[in-house]
Amino acid sequence: KIRKKKTKNNTLKVFKMKPTSSSSSSGHDTSQNLQGTFLSLPVMVFDTMTWIEENAIDTPCIFQLKGGAEEVEDLTKLYYQGIKVDLYTNLADPYVVCDLLKAYFKDLQKPILPPKMMSSFK
């Protein structure tokens, strides 16, 4: 189960429930004392990742083909202004949603990967 709560800075505090106890195939108890994990995710990241997982995970070349640049720009502006965007009723193009997610990561002031690691992804 996932519970979410919007915070003041346009991020979601996501609480992902973990089972209280579980056993691995070897029969060892793999449970932890924590009942769940809190993650703070930007709303734009949470929405796009959830939409992709539910609607487009099997779409060919999902992160390689381009979506509509104007639509991506418009949606990005809405998210950055804190306006609620409903990807489920307003959007059906998986390439636009993926470009929206990519736009978030491109717009970050600091890259996620250190420059030393970038060459290993080319």
C-alpha positions in Angstrom: 0.0 0.0 0.0 1.1 3.5 -0.7 -0.2 6.6 1.1 0.7 10.1 -0.1 0.4 13.5 1.4 1.2 16.8 -0.3 3.6 19.1 1.5 4.0 22.9 1.3 6.9 22.9 -1.1 5.1 20.9 -3.8 6.5 17.6 -2.9 4.8 14.4 -1.8 5.6 12.6 1.3 5.0 9.0 0.3 4.6 6.3 2.9 5.2 2.9 1.4 3.9 0.1 3.7 6.2 -2.9 4.3 4.9 -6.3 5.5 5.3 -6.6 9.2 7.1 -10.0 8.7 8.2 -12.0 5.7 10.3 -15.1 5.1 12.8 -15.6 2.3 12.9 -18.8 0.2 15.6 -20.0 2.7 13.1 -19.7 5.5 14.9 -16.8 7.3 12.8 -13.9 8.6 13.6 -10.9 6.5 11.4 -8.4 8.3 12.7 -5.1 9.7 11.5 -3.2 12.7 10.3 -0.4 10.4 6.7 -0.7 9.3 7.2 1.5 6.2 9.5 4.1 4.6 8.9 7.8 4.0 10.1 9.3 0.7 9.8 12.9 -0.3 9.3 13.1 -4.0 8.4 16.0 -6.2 4.7 15.8 -7.3 5.8 15.8 -11.0 8.1 12.8 -10.5 5.6 10.8 -8.5 2.8 11.5 -11.0 4.8 10.7 -14.1 6.4 7.6 -12.6 3.0 6.3 -11.4 1.3 7.0 -14.8 4.1 5.3 -16.7 4.0 2.2 -14.4 0.2 1.9 -14.8 -0.2 2.9 -18.4 2.9 2.7 -20.5 5.5 0.3 -19.0 5.4 -1.9 -22.1 5.5 0.9 -24.6 8.4 0.4 -27.1 11.2 2.9 -26.9 9.4 4.8 -24.1 12.3 7.0 -23.1 13.9 7.2 -26.6 11.1 8.7 -28.7 10.1 12.4 -28.3 6.7 13.6 -27.1 5.2 16.9 -28.1 7.7 19.6 -27.0 5.0 22.3 -26.6 2.8 20.0 -24.5 5.7 19.0 -22.3 6.6 22.6 -21.8 3.0 23.6 -20.9 2.7 20.7 -18.4 6.1 21.5 -16.9 5.1 25.1 -16.2 1.8 23.9 -14.6 3.7 21.6 -12.2 6.3 24.3 -11.4 3.5 26.7 -10.6 2.0 24.2 -8.2 -1.1 23.7 -10.2 -2.7 20.2 -10.0 -2.2 18.2 -13.2 -4.3 15.2 -13.9 -2.3 13.1 -16.3 -5.1 10.5 -16.4 -7.8 12.7 -18.0 -5.7 15.2 -19.8 -3.1 13.0 -21.4 -2.8 9.8 -23.3 0.6 10.0 -25.0 3.2 8.0 -23.1 6.0 9.8 -24.9 4.8 13.2 -23.5 4.7 11.8 -20.0 8.2 10.3 -20.3 9.5 13.6 -21.7 7.9 15.4 -18.7 9.8 13.1 -16.3 13.0 13.7 -18.3 12.4 17.4 -18.2 12.4 17.4 -14.5 15.8 15.7 -14.3 17.3 17.9 -16.9 16.1 21.0 -15.1 17.9 20.1 -11.8 20.6 22.5 -10.7 22.9 19.7 -9.7 23.1 16.5 -11.7 22.0 13.3 -10.1 25.1 11.5 -11.3 28.6 13.0 -10.6 30.4 14.1 -13.8 32.9 11.2 -13.4 30.1 8.7 -13.9 28.6 10.3 -17.0 31.0 8.7 -19.4 29.9 5.2 -18.4 26.3 6.0 -19.6 27.3 7.1 -23.1 
